C-alpha cells in the first residue's frame, strides 16, 4: 500500500441472526459401578456416599472406551439426530481435562474421525468447559465463521483418580456428550456469563503439574486433588449469582425456565443453588449425577439428555446451564434445549 493510500476495508462473512442447539448425542460407558463396589475399595458406606453427594452409581470406561471412542460415538449420535454428516461441520470444539496429548489434540483426531474439513480446537476449562465451548460456538455461527459447529464434552475422569482417596474417588465417572450448533432466525443460546477465580486455583488441581514433570521437578502419574469444602463454599456462594447474571443477560426470569441443568458436581451443591436462586418447584432440576457421577466437561450434555429422555422437559424448552469447577472457572447461559436428540443406550 503506497503512502497516502486509504487502507482497504476488511471484508467479514455475514453471520446468522442467532444460533441454536440443533441436536444432542451422548455416550455412557457400559460398566456401571455402584456404591457397593466403591465400598470394597475405600472405607465407606452407601449411606455416607449418598448423603455427601447423592451419587448411587457411576459409569467407568473400560480399556476399549478411550476418550476418542466416546467422543466419536456421541458426535455421530448428534450428527445423525441433526441429519448431518461430518463434512457439514465447519468447526470442532472439544472440551476436556483428561486428554494428555498436547499435539495432535483430541479435537484434531475427532475432526479426522468424523470426516470434517473444518477447524479443530481443544479447550480445557474443566467442569465449566461445555458452556465455555458453547459460547464460542454461538459466536462463531453468529459471526459468520462457521455454519455448523460440533461441541463435545468428554472425560475419562478415572484416569486421574487416586483410588485410595476416600474424599474424591467415589465422585467421578466417565462419558461424553455432543451437540451440533447451527444458525437460527432467533437466538437459541443466550449471552454467556463467565469468569475465573484463579486466586483459588489450588482448591481443585491435578498434581504433579505437567510442567513440573517436564522440568524434572516432579514425577509420577497425574492425580486429581480437591479441597472439597473450599470448592463447595465457592460453588454455593458464587454460582447462584452467575446463574442469575445469565438469566438477566438473556432477559429470562427463573419462572420462565423449564429446566435447570447445572454441572453435576453433587446434589448438595445443586440443591443449594436452587434454593439461593429461588427457582420455583415446577422448574425441572437435572440430577443425572445420581446415576453417572461427576463427569466434568461431559456432565451438562449428559444431564440434558437425561432430562429429555425422561420427558421432564421437551426440545425447545428453555433451560439454564451453569458450569463450574477447576480453575476455578465458571460459565452459564440460557439455551433452548436441543431440537433433536439420540437417547443413550
Buried (B, 14 or more C-beta within 10 A) or exposed (E): EEEEEEEEEEEEEEBBEBBBBBBBBBBBBEBBBBBEEBBEBBEBEBEBBBEBBBBBBBBBBEEEBBBBBBBBBBBBBBBBBBEBEBEBBBBBBBBBBBBBEEEEBBBBBBBBBBEBEBBBBBBBBBBBBBBBBBBBBBBBBBBEBBBBBBBBBBBBBBBBBEEEBEBBBBBBBBBBBBBBBBBBEEBBBBBBBBBBBEEBEEBBBBEBEEEEBEEEEBEEEBBBBBBBEBBBEBBBEBBBEBBBBBBBBBEBEBEEBBBBBBBBBBBBBBBBBBEBBEBEEEBBBBBBBBBBBBBBBBBBBBBBBBBBBEEBBEBEBBBBBBBBBBBBBBBBBBBBBBBBBBBBE
